[in-house]
Each structure stands twice: as C-alpha cells, then as structure tokens.
Amino acid sequence: MESQAGEDVAALSFEDALKRLEAIVSRLESGDASLDESITLYAEGDKLRAQCEARLQAAQARIEKITLGQDGRPTGTQPFDAG
C-alpha cells in the first residue's frame, strides 16, 4: 500500500499535492485524528512535501534570466540565480 501511495503522490500536480498537504495539516491541527491516523497522515504529508519541493526545484532549474545588450535589446538567456 505504501508504494501505491508513493505512486499516487508522484502523479499529482504541484497544486493538487499542495491542496492535499494543506488538508492533512488542517486535519492534524484539529486534533480529531487518532494516533494511527495521525501517523499515516504525517507520512503522507512528508511524501507530499518532498514532491512539492522537488517540483519547485525542477521549475527553478527551468527559469532563465533574459540578458540585455548595451542597446537594451535581448541578447540571450542565462540560468536564473536565486541567490
């Protein structure tokens, strides 16, 4: 079952994974979940967090900065440096 959940997480879009993660956090914060359910939710949330982080890193790697020449016209692109 755990590998099935991992496959399901990988198939989610970033937005869907984030919504599911928000729902898990809300459920855990409510205090209504049993201990076993909380453990299961936490494990799923951790997988969702990792998936969201991986997707964000992949998106950042694809972002490029447009470089401009002396005349102000675009001359090309270079990798984006978030730092």
SEFIZA-3560 file (N, C-alpha, C; in Angstrom, 3 decimals):
REM SEFIZA-3560
<numar><xx>0.819</xx><yy>-1.192</yy><zz>0.000</zz><atom>N</atom></numar>
<numar><xx>0.000</xx><yy>0.000</yy><zz>0.000</zz><atom>CA</atom></numar>
<numar><xx>0.861</xx><yy>1.253</yy><zz>0.000</zz><atom>C</atom></numar>
<numar><xx>2.019</xx><yy>1.216</yy><zz>0.675</zz><atom>N</atom></numar>
<numar><xx>2.880</xx><yy>2.382</yy><zz>0.746</zz><atom>CA</atom></numar>
<numar><xx>3.410</xx><yy>2.758</yy><zz>-0.627</zz><atom>C</atom></numar>
<numar><xx>3.780</xx><yy>1.764</yy><zz>-1.470</zz><atom>N</atom></numar>
<numar><xx>4.253</xx><yy>2.074</yy><zz>-2.805</zz><atom>CA</atom></numar>
<numar><xx>3.127</xx><yy>2.655</yy><zz>-3.652</zz><atom>C</atom></numar>
<numar><xx>1.905</xx><yy>2.211</yy><zz>-3.440</zz><atom>N</atom></numar>
<numar><xx>0.745</xx><yy>2.769</yy><zz>-4.136</zz><atom>CA</atom></numar>
<numar><xx>0.583</xx><yy>4.246</yy><zz>-3.786</zz><atom>C</atom></numar>
<numar><xx>0.720</xx><yy>4.582</yy><zz>-2.505</zz><atom>N</atom></numar>
<numar><xx>0.605</xx><yy>5.973</yy><zz>-2.077</zz><atom>CA</atom></numar>
<numar><xx>1.720</xx><yy>6.804</yy><zz>-2.685</zz><atom>C</atom></numar>
<numar><xx>2.928</xx><yy>6.251</yy><zz>-2.771</zz><atom>N</atom></numar>
<numar><xx>4.044</xx><yy>6.948</yy><zz>-3.385</zz><atom>CA</atom></numar>
<numar><xx>3.796</xx><yy>7.229</yy><zz>-4.854</zz><atom>C</atom></numar>
<numar><xx>3.221</xx><yy>6.262</yy><zz>-5.557</zz><atom>N</atom></numar>
<numar><xx>2.890</xx><yy>6.452</yy><zz>-6.964</zz><atom>CA</atom></numar>
<numar><xx>1.815</xx><yy>7.517</yy><zz>-7.112</zz><atom>C</atom></numar>
<numar><xx>0.821</xx><yy>7.498</yy><zz>-6.230</zz><atom>N</atom></numar>
<numar><xx>-0.247</xx><yy>8.485</yy><zz>-6.283</zz><atom>CA</atom></numar>
<numar><xx>0.301</xx><yy>9.888</yy><zz>-6.067</zz><atom>C</atom></numar>
<numar><xx>1.214</xx><yy>10.054</yy><zz>-5.128</zz><atom>N</atom></numar>
<numar><xx>1.809</xx><yy>11.351</yy><zz>-4.843</zz><atom>CA</atom></numar>
<numar><xx>2.576</xx><yy>11.849</yy><zz>-6.057</zz><atom>C</atom></numar>
<numar><xx>3.336</xx><yy>10.994</yy><zz>-6.697</zz><atom>N</atom></numar>
<numar><xx>4.137</xx><yy>11.384</yy><zz>-7.856</zz><atom>CA</atom></numar>
<numar><xx>3.257</xx><yy>11.806</yy><zz>-9.031</zz><atom>C</atom></numar>
<numar><xx>2.046</xx><yy>11.297</yy><zz>-9.103</zz><atom>N</atom></numar>
<numar><xx>1.156</xx><yy>11.617</yy><zz>-10.212</zz><atom>CA</atom></numar>
<numar><xx>0.411</xx><yy>12.936</yy><zz>-10.006</zz><atom>C</atom></numar>
<numar><xx>0.417</xx><yy>13.465</yy><zz>-8.794</zz><atom>N</atom></numar>
<numar><xx>-0.307</xx><yy>14.699</yy><zz>-8.514</zz><atom>CA</atom></numar>
<numar><xx>0.408</xx><yy>15.911</yy><zz>-9.088</zz><atom>C</atom></numar>
<numar><xx>-0.385</xx><yy>16.878</yy><zz>-9.533</zz><atom>N</atom></numar>
<numar><xx>0.208</xx><yy>18.152</yy><zz>-9.931</zz><atom>CA</atom></numar>
<numar><xx>0.683</xx><yy>18.858</yy><zz>-8.671</zz><atom>C</atom></numar>
<numar><xx>1.524</xx><yy>19.866</yy><zz>-8.844</zz><atom>N</atom></numar>
<numar><xx>2.011</xx><yy>20.632</yy><zz>-7.696</zz><atom>CA</atom></numar>
<numar><xx>0.838</xx><yy>21.209</yy><zz>-6.913</zz><atom>C</atom></numar>
<numar><xx>-0.122</xx><yy>21.783</yy><zz>-7.625</zz><atom>N</atom></numar>
<numar><xx>-1.267</xx><yy>22.415</yy><zz>-6.969</zz><atom>CA</atom></numar>
<numar><xx>-2.107</xx><yy>21.401</yy><zz>-6.192</zz><atom>C</atom></numar>
<numar><xx>-2.338</xx><yy>20.237</yy><zz>-6.784</zz><atom>N</atom></numar>
<numar><xx>-3.119</xx><yy>19.203</yy><zz>-6.097</zz><atom>CA</atom></numar>
<numar><xx>-2.379</xx><yy>18.654</yy><zz>-4.880</zz><atom>C</atom></numar>
<numar><xx>-1.068</xx><yy>18.468</yy><zz>-5.011</zz><atom>N</atom></numar>
<numar><xx>-0.264</xx><yy>17.988</yy><zz>-3.880</zz><atom>CA</atom></numar>
<numar><xx>-0.289</xx><yy>19.000</yy><zz>-2.748</zz><atom>C</atom></numar>
<numar><xx>-0.206</xx><yy>20.282</yy><zz>-3.086</zz><atom>N</atom></numar>
<numar><xx>-0.233</xx><yy>21.331</yy><zz>-2.076</zz><atom>CA</atom></numar>
<numar><xx>-1.588</xx><yy>21.390</yy><zz>-1.375</zz><atom>C</atom></numar>
<numar><xx>-2.669</xx><yy>21.237</yy><zz>-2.129</zz><atom>N</atom></numar>
<numar><xx>-4.018</xx><yy>21.219</yy><zz>-1.525</zz><atom>CA</atom></numar>
<numar><xx>-4.160</xx><yy>20.041</yy><zz>-0.566</zz><atom>C</atom></numar>
<numar><xx>-3.679</xx><yy>18.874</yy><zz>-0.978</zz><atom>N</atom></numar>
<numar><xx>-3.762</xx><yy>17.687</yy><zz>-0.128</zz><atom>CA</atom></numar>
<numar><xx>-2.918</xx><yy>17.886</yy><zz>1.132</zz><atom>C</atom></numar>
<numar><xx>-1.747</xx><yy>18.473</yy><zz>0.980</zz><atom>N</atom></numar>
<numar><xx>-0.884</xx><yy>18.746</yy><zz>2.128</zz><atom>CA</atom></numar>
<numar><xx>-1.561</xx><yy>19.712</yy><zz>3.090</zz><atom>C</atom></numar>
<numar><xx>-2.216</xx><yy>20.738</yy><zz>2.568</zz><atom>N</atom></numar>
<numar><xx>-2.939</xx><yy>21.684</yy><zz>3.418</zz><atom>CA</atom></numar>
<numar><xx>-4.073</xx><yy>20.981</yy><zz>4.168</zz><atom>C</atom></numar>
<numar><xx>-4.773</xx><yy>20.059</yy><zz>3.502</zz><atom>N</atom></numar>
<numar><xx>-5.850</xx><yy>19.315</yy><zz>4.153</zz><atom>CA</atom></numar>
<numar><xx>-5.300</xx><yy>18.434</yy><zz>5.273</zz><atom>C</atom></numar>
<numar><xx>-4.157</xx><yy>17.827</yy><zz>5.038</zz><atom>N</atom></numar>
<numar><xx>-3.522</xx><yy>16.981</yy><zz>6.062</zz><atom>CA</atom></numar>
<numar><xx>-3.125</xx><yy>17.816</yy><zz>7.271</zz><atom>C</atom></numar>
<numar><xx>-2.514</xx><yy>18.960</yy><zz>7.020</zz><atom>N</atom></numar>
<numar><xx>-2.106</xx><yy>19.834</yy><zz>8.128</zz><atom>CA</atom></numar>
<numar><xx>-3.329</xx><yy>20.261</yy><zz>8.930</zz><atom>C</atom></numar>
<numar><xx>-4.383</xx><yy>20.613</yy><zz>8.246</zz><atom>N</atom></numar>
<numar><xx>-5.619</xx><yy>21.026</yy><zz>8.923</zz><atom>CA</atom></numar>
<numar><xx>-6.170</xx><yy>19.895</yy><zz>9.788</zz><atom>C</atom></numar>
<numar><xx>-6.174</xx><yy>18.689</yy><zz>9.245</zz><atom>N</atom></numar>
<numar><xx>-6.684</xx><yy>17.526</yy><zz>9.988</zz><atom>CA</atom></numar>
<numar><xx>-5.813</xx><yy>17.255</yy><zz>11.216</zz><atom>C</atom></numar>
<numar><xx>-4.512</xx><yy>17.323</yy><zz>11.058</zz><atom>N</atom></numar>
<numar><xx>-3.610</xx><yy>17.084</yy><zz>12.183</zz><atom>CA</atom></numar>
<numar><xx>-3.755</xx><yy>18.173</yy><zz>13.243</zz><atom>C</atom></numar>
<numar><xx>-3.893</xx><yy>19.419</yy><zz>12.805</zz><atom>N</atom></numar>
<numar><xx>-4.031</xx><yy>20.520</yy><zz>13.754</zz><atom>CA</atom></numar>
<numar><xx>-5.352</xx><yy>20.490</yy><zz>14.505</zz><atom>C</atom></numar>
<numar><xx>-6.368</xx><yy>19.881</yy><zz>13.901</zz><atom>N</atom></numar>
<numar><xx>-7.683</xx><yy>19.829</yy><zz>14.550</zz><atom>CA</atom></numar>
<numar><xx>-7.663</xx><yy>18.957</yy><zz>15.808</zz><atom>C</atom></numar>
<numar><xx>-6.733</xx><yy>17.994</yy><zz>15.849</zz><atom>N</atom></numar>
<numar><xx>-6.651</xx><yy>17.101</yy><zz>16.989</zz><atom>CA</atom></numar>
<numar><xx>-7.686</xx><yy>15.996</yy><zz>16.977</zz><atom>C</atom></numar>
<numar><xx>-8.462</xx><yy>15.898</yy><zz>15.909</zz><atom>N</atom></numar>
<numar><xx>-9.518</xx><yy>14.890</yy><zz>15.819</zz><atom>CA</atom></numar>
<numar><xx>-9.032</xx><yy>13.533</yy><zz>15.323</zz><atom>C</atom></numar>
<numar><xx>-7.834</xx><yy>13.464</yy><zz>14.786</zz><atom>N</atom></numar>
<numar><xx>-7.323</xx><yy>12.215</yy><zz>14.229</zz><atom>CA</atom></numar>
<numar><xx>-6.789</xx><yy>11.323</yy><zz>15.346</zz><atom>C</atom></numar>
<numar><xx>-7.020</xx><yy>10.028</yy><zz>15.198</zz><atom>N</atom></numar>
<numar><xx>-6.460</xx><yy>9.068</yy><zz>16.151</zz><atom>CA</atom></numar>
<numar><xx>-4.939</xx><yy>9.024</yy><zz>15.972</zz><atom>C</atom></numar>
<numar><xx>-4.261</xx><yy>8.391</yy><zz>16.876</zz><atom>N</atom></numar>
<numar><xx>-2.805</xx><yy>8.282</yy><zz>16.793</zz><atom>CA</atom></numar>
<numar><xx>-2.389</xx><yy>7.575</yy><zz>15.513</zz><atom>C</atom></numar>
<numar><xx>-3.027</xx><yy>6.444</yy><zz>15.203</zz><atom>N</atom></numar>
<numar><xx>-2.678</xx><yy>5.701</yy><zz>13.985</zz><atom>CA</atom></numar>
<numar><xx>-2.940</xx><yy>6.542</yy><zz>12.731</zz><atom>C</atom></numar>
<numar><xx>-4.078</xx><yy>7.233</yy><zz>12.709</zz><atom>N</atom></numar>
<numar><xx>-4.405</xx><yy>8.076</yy><zz>11.560</zz><atom>CA</atom></numar>
<numar><xx>-3.397</xx><yy>9.227</yy><zz>11.454</zz><atom>C</atom></numar>
<numar><xx>-3.020</xx><yy>9.804</yy><zz>12.580</zz><atom>N</atom></numar>
<numar><xx>-2.050</xx><yy>10.902</yy><zz>12.588</zz><atom>CA</atom></numar>
<numar><xx>-0.711</xx><yy>10.452</yy><zz>12.014</zz><atom>C</atom></numar>
<numar><xx>-0.275</xx><yy>9.262</yy><zz>12.382</zz><atom>N</atom></numar>
<numar><xx>0.988</xx><yy>8.726</yy><zz>11.869</zz><atom>CA</atom></numar>
<numar><xx>0.900</xx><yy>8.530</yy><zz>10.356</zz><atom>C</atom></numar>
<numar><xx>-0.201</xx><yy>7.970</yy><zz>9.893</zz><atom>N</atom></numar>
<numar><xx>-0.406</xx><yy>7.760</yy><zz>8.457</zz><atom>CA</atom></numar>
<numar><xx>-0.458</xx><yy>9.087</yy><zz>7.716</zz><atom>C</atom></numar>
<numar><xx>-1.183</xx><yy>10.048</yy><zz>8.276</zz><atom>N</atom></numar>
<numar><xx>-1.276</xx><yy>11.369</yy><zz>7.655</zz><atom>CA</atom></numar>
<numar><xx>0.087</xx><yy>12.059</yy><zz>7.616</zz><atom>C</atom></numar>
<numar><xx>0.841</xx><yy>11.946</yy><zz>8.688</zz><atom>N</atom></numar>
<numar><xx>2.167</xx><yy>12.558</yy><zz>8.744</zz><atom>CA</atom></numar>
<numar><xx>3.069</xx><yy>11.974</yy><zz>7.661</zz><atom>C</atom></numar>
<numar><xx>3.033</xx><yy>10.657</yy><zz>7.508</zz><atom>N</atom></numar>
<numar><xx>3.868</xx><yy>10.002</yy><zz>6.491</zz><atom>CA</atom></numar>
<numar><xx>3.462</xx><yy>10.457</yy><zz>5.089</zz><atom>C</atom></numar>
<numar><xx>2.161</xx><yy>10.547</yy><zz>4.840</zz><atom>N</atom></numar>
<numar><xx>1.692</xx><yy>11.016</yy><zz>3.532</zz><atom>CA</atom></numar>
<numar><xx>2.101</xx><yy>12.477</yy><zz>3.330</zz><atom>C</atom></numar>
<numar><xx>1.960</xx><yy>13.276</yy><zz>4.373</zz><atom>N</atom></numar>
<numar><xx>2.338</xx><yy>14.679</yy><zz>4.289</zz><atom>CA</atom></numar>
<numar><xx>3.813</xx><yy>14.853</yy><zz>3.983</zz><atom>C</atom></numar>
<numar><xx>4.646</xx><yy>14.013</yy><zz>4.568</zz><atom>N</atom></numar>
<numar><xx>6.074</xx><yy>14.090</yy><zz>4.313</zz><atom>CA</atom></numar>
<numar><xx>6.374</xx><yy>13.780</yy><zz>2.847</zz><atom>C</atom></numar>
<numar><xx>5.688</xx><yy>12.794</yy><zz>2.273</zz><atom>N</atom></numar>
<numar><xx>5.874</xx><yy>12.462</yy><zz>0.855</zz><atom>CA</atom></numar>
<numar><xx>5.401</xx><yy>13.617</yy><zz>-0.025</zz><atom>C</atom></numar>
<numar><xx>4.268</xx><yy>14.228</yy><zz>0.354</zz><atom>N</atom></numar>
<numar><xx>3.746</xx><yy>15.351</yy><zz>-0.413</zz><atom>CA</atom></numar>
<numar><xx>4.699</xx><yy>16.546</yy><zz>-0.344</zz><atom>C</atom></numar>
<numar><xx>5.255</xx><yy>16.814</yy><zz>0.821</zz><atom>N</atom></numar>
<numar><xx>6.207</xx><yy>17.913</yy><zz>0.982</zz><atom>CA</atom></numar>
<numar><xx>7.419</xx><yy>17.694</yy><zz>0.091</zz><atom>C</atom></numar>
<numar><xx>7.932</xx><yy>16.481</yy><zz>0.098</zz><atom>N</atom></numar>
<numar><xx>9.097</xx><yy>16.160</yy><zz>-0.732</zz><atom>CA</atom></numar>
<numar><xx>8.763</xx><yy>16.316</yy><zz>-2.218</zz><atom>C</atom></numar>
<numar><xx>7.577</xx><yy>15.883</yy><zz>-2.612</zz><atom>N</atom></numar>
<numar><xx>7.157</xx><yy>16.000</yy><zz>-4.007</zz><atom>CA</atom></numar>
<numar><xx>7.044</xx><yy>17.472</yy><zz>-4.411</zz><atom>C</atom></numar>
<numar><xx>6.430</xx><yy>18.285</yy><zz>-3.560</zz><atom>N</atom></numar>
<numar><xx>6.298</xx><yy>19.714</yy><zz>-3.852</zz><atom>CA</atom></numar>
<numar><xx>7.675</xx><yy>20.375</yy><zz>-3.947</zz><atom>C</atom></numar>
<numar><xx>8.558</xx><yy>20.035</yy><zz>-3.042</zz><atom>N</atom></numar>
<numar><xx>9.905</xx><yy>20.601</yy><zz>-3.058</zz><atom>CA</atom></numar>
<numar><xx>10.644</xx><yy>20.217</yy><zz>-4.335</zz><atom>C</atom></numar>
<numar><xx>10.521</xx><yy>18.963</yy><zz>-4.750</zz><atom>N</atom></numar>
<numar><xx>11.181</xx><yy>18.505</yy><zz>-5.975</zz><atom>CA</atom></numar>
<numar><xx>10.631</xx><yy>19.238</yy><zz>-7.194</zz><atom>C</atom></numar>
<numar><xx>9.327</xx><yy>19.436</yy><zz>-7.219</zz><atom>N</atom></numar>
<numar><xx>8.731</xx><yy>20.145</yy><zz>-8.361</zz><atom>CA</atom></numar>
<numar><xx>9.158</xx><yy>21.602</yy><zz>-8.393</zz><atom>C</atom></numar>
<numar><xx>9.256</xx><yy>22.225</yy><zz>-7.224</zz><atom>N</atom></numar>
<numar><xx>9.720</xx><yy>23.614</yy><zz>-7.178</zz><atom>CA</atom></numar>
<numar><xx>11.171</xx><yy>23.726</yy><zz>-7.638</zz><atom>C</atom></numar>
<numar><xx>12.014</xx><yy>22.797</yy><zz>-7.215</zz><atom>N</atom></numar>
<numar><xx>13.412</xx><yy>22.812</yy><zz>-7.641</zz><atom>CA</atom></numar>
<numar><xx>13.528</xx><yy>22.606</yy><zz>-9.144</zz><atom>C</atom></numar>
<numar><xx>12.701</xx><yy>21.713</yy><zz>-9.694</zz><atom>N</atom></numar>
<numar><xx>12.724</xx><yy>21.478</yy><zz>-11.135</zz><atom>CA</atom></numar>
<numar><xx>12.259</xx><yy>22.721</yy><zz>-11.891</zz><atom>C</atom></numar>
<numar><xx>11.246</xx><yy>23.391</yy><zz>-11.369</zz><atom>N</atom></numar>
<numar><xx>10.751</xx><yy>24.611</yy><zz>-12.016</zz><atom>CA</atom></numar>
<numar><xx>11.818</xx><yy>25.698</yy><zz>-11.962</zz><atom>C</atom></numar>
<numar><xx>12.478</xx><yy>25.835</yy><zz>-10.828</zz><atom>N</atom></numar>
<numar><xx>13.518</xx><yy>26.851</yy><zz>-10.691</zz><atom>CA</atom></numar>
<numar><xx>14.666</xx><yy>26.586</yy><zz>-11.667</zz><atom>C</atom></numar>
<numar><xx>14.982</xx><yy>25.335</yy><zz>-11.885</zz><atom>N</atom></numar>
<numar><xx>16.063</xx><yy>24.985</yy><zz>-12.806</zz><atom>CA</atom></numar>
<numar><xx>15.711</xx><yy>25.369</yy><zz>-14.241</zz><atom>C</atom></numar>
<numar><xx>14.427</xx><yy>25.437</yy><zz>-14.558</zz><atom>N</atom></numar>
<numar><xx>14.000</xx><yy>25.792</yy><zz>-15.914</zz><atom>CA</atom></numar>
<numar><xx>13.876</xx><yy>27.290</yy><zz>-16.130</zz><atom>C</atom></numar>
<numar><xx>13.847</xx><yy>28.054</yy><zz>-15.056</zz><atom>N</atom></numar>
<numar><xx>13.695</xx><yy>29.511</yy><zz>-15.180</zz><atom>CA</atom></numar>
<numar><xx>15.011</xx><yy>30.097</yy><zz>-15.682</zz><atom>C</atom></numar>
<numar><xx>14.909</xx><yy>30.963</yy><zz>-16.649</zz><atom>N</atom></numar>
<numar><xx>16.091</xx><yy>31.612</yy><zz>-17.187</zz><atom>CA</atom></numar>
<numar><xx>15.919</xx><yy>33.119</yy><zz>-17.115</zz><atom>C</atom></numar>
<numar><xx>17.008</xx><yy>33.794</yy><zz>-16.973</zz><atom>N</atom></numar>
<numar><xx>17.016</xx><yy>35.249</yy><zz>-16.933</zz><atom>CA</atom></numar>
<numar><xx>17.388</xx><yy>35.752</yy><zz>-18.324</zz><atom>C</atom></numar>
<numar><xx>16.632</xx><yy>36.716</yy><zz>-18.827</zz><atom>N</atom></numar>
<numar><xx>16.925</xx><yy>37.304</yy><zz>-20.127</zz><atom>CA</atom></numar>
<numar><xx>18.059</xx><yy>38.300</yy><zz>-19.954</zz><atom>C</atom></numar>
<numar><xx>19.067</xx><yy>38.174</yy><zz>-20.792</zz><atom>N</atom></numar>
<numar><xx>20.185</xx><yy>39.121</yy><zz>-20.738</zz><atom>CA</atom></numar>
<numar><xx>19.970</xx><yy>40.185</yy><zz>-21.814</zz><atom>C</atom></numar>
<numar><xx>20.343</xx><yy>41.409</yy><zz>-21.473</zz><atom>N</atom></numar>
<numar><xx>20.175</xx><yy>42.534</yy><zz>-22.389</zz><atom>CA</atom></numar>
<numar><xx>21.533</xx><yy>43.051</yy><zz>-22.820</zz><atom>C</atom></numar>
<numar><xx>21.589</xx><yy>43.489</yy><zz>-24.072</zz><atom>N</atom></numar>
<numar><xx>22.817</xx><yy>44.072</yy><zz>-24.595</zz><atom>CA</atom></numar>
<numar><xx>22.914</xx><yy>45.544</yy><zz>-24.227</zz><atom>C</atom></numar>
<numar><xx>23.979</xx><yy>46.201</yy><zz>-24.700</zz><atom>N</atom></numar>
<numar><xx>24.213</xx><yy>47.623</yy><zz>-24.431</zz><atom>CA</atom></numar>
<numar><xx>23.053</xx><yy>48.489</yy><zz>-24.903</zz><atom>C</atom></numar>
<numar><xx>22.418</xx><yy>48.064</yy><zz>-25.988</zz><atom>N</atom></numar>
<numar><xx>21.307</xx><yy>48.849</yy><zz>-26.539</zz><atom>CA</atom></numar>
<numar><xx>19.975</xx><yy>48.544</yy><zz>-25.860</zz><atom>C</atom></numar>
<numar><xx>19.987</xx><yy>47.668</yy><zz>-24.865</zz><atom>N</atom></numar>
<numar><xx>18.758</xx><yy>47.334</yy><zz>-24.138</zz><atom>CA</atom></numar>
<numar><xx>17.927</xx><yy>46.243</yy><zz>-24.788</zz><atom>C</atom></numar>
<numar><xx>18.421</xx><yy>45.683</yy><zz>-25.865</zz><atom>N</atom></numar>
<numar><xx>17.686</xx><yy>44.621</yy><zz>-26.555</zz><atom>CA</atom></numar>
<numar><xx>18.125</xx><yy>43.265</yy><zz>-26.008</zz><atom>C</atom></numar>
<numar><xx>17.186</xx><yy>42.304</yy><zz>-25.991</zz><atom>N</atom></numar>
<numar><xx>17.542</xx><yy>40.965</yy><zz>-25.517</zz><atom>CA</atom></numar>
<numar><xx>18.644</xx><yy>40.361</yy><zz>-26.365</zz><atom>C</atom></numar>
<numar><xx>19.629</xx><yy>39.746</yy><zz>-25.685</zz><atom>N</atom></numar>
<numar><xx>20.737</xx><yy>39.112</yy><zz>-26.401</zz><atom>CA</atom></numar>
<numar><xx>20.818</xx><yy>37.611</yy><zz>-26.142</zz><atom>C</atom></numar>
<numar><xx>20.056</xx><yy>37.139</yy><zz>-25.195</zz><atom>N</atom></numar>
<numar><xx>20.088</xx><yy>35.715</yy><zz>-24.881</zz><atom>CA</atom></numar>
<numar><xx>19.549</xx><yy>35.478</yy><zz>-23.493</zz><atom>C</atom></numar>
<numar><xx>19.817</xx><yy>34.305</yy><zz>-22.994</zz><atom>N</atom></numar>
<numar><xx>19.372</xx><yy>33.933</yy><zz>-21.647</zz><atom>CA</atom></numar>
<numar><xx>20.525</xx><yy>33.296</yy><zz>-20.890</zz><atom>C</atom></numar>
<numar><xx>20.388</xx><yy>33.285</yy><zz>-19.585</zz><atom>N</atom></numar>
<numar><xx>21.332</xx><yy>32.581</yy><zz>-18.724</zz><atom>CA</atom></numar>
<numar><xx>20.542</xx><yy>31.982</yy><zz>-17.579</zz><atom>C</atom></numar>
<numar><xx>21.055</xx><yy>30.942</yy><zz>-16.932</zz><atom>N</atom></numar>
<numar><xx>20.322</xx><yy>30.323</yy><zz>-15.825</zz><atom>CA</atom></numar>
<numar><xx>20.020</xx><yy>31.335</yy><zz>-14.732</zz><atom>C</atom></numar>
<numar><xx>18.851</xx><yy>31.191</yy><zz>-14.142</zz><atom>N</atom></numar>
<numar><xx>18.419</xx><yy>32.066</yy><zz>-13.056</zz><atom>CA</atom></numar>
<numar><xx>19.187</xx><yy>31.724</yy><zz>-11.793</zz><atom>C</atom></numar>
<numar><xx>19.691</xx><yy>32.731</yy><zz>-11.110</zz><atom>N</atom></numar>
<numar><xx>20.393</xx><yy>32.538</yy><zz>-9.834</zz><atom>CA</atom></numar>
<numar><xx>19.556</xx><yy>33.174</yy><zz>-8.743</zz><atom>C</atom></numar>
<numar><xx>18.919</xx><yy>32.321</yy><zz>-7.919</zz><atom>N</atom></numar>
<numar><xx>18.042</xx><yy>32.819</yy><zz>-6.866</zz><atom>CA</atom></numar>
<numar><xx>18.810</xx><yy>33.495</yy><zz>-5.742</zz><atom>C</atom></numar>
<numar><xx>20.103</xx><yy>33.276</yy><zz>-5.643</zz><atom>N</atom></numar>
<numar><xx>20.908</xx><yy>33.829</yy><zz>-4.561</zz><atom>CA</atom></numar>
<numar><xx>21.241</xx><yy>35.223</yy><zz>-4.800</zz><atom>C</atom></numar>
//
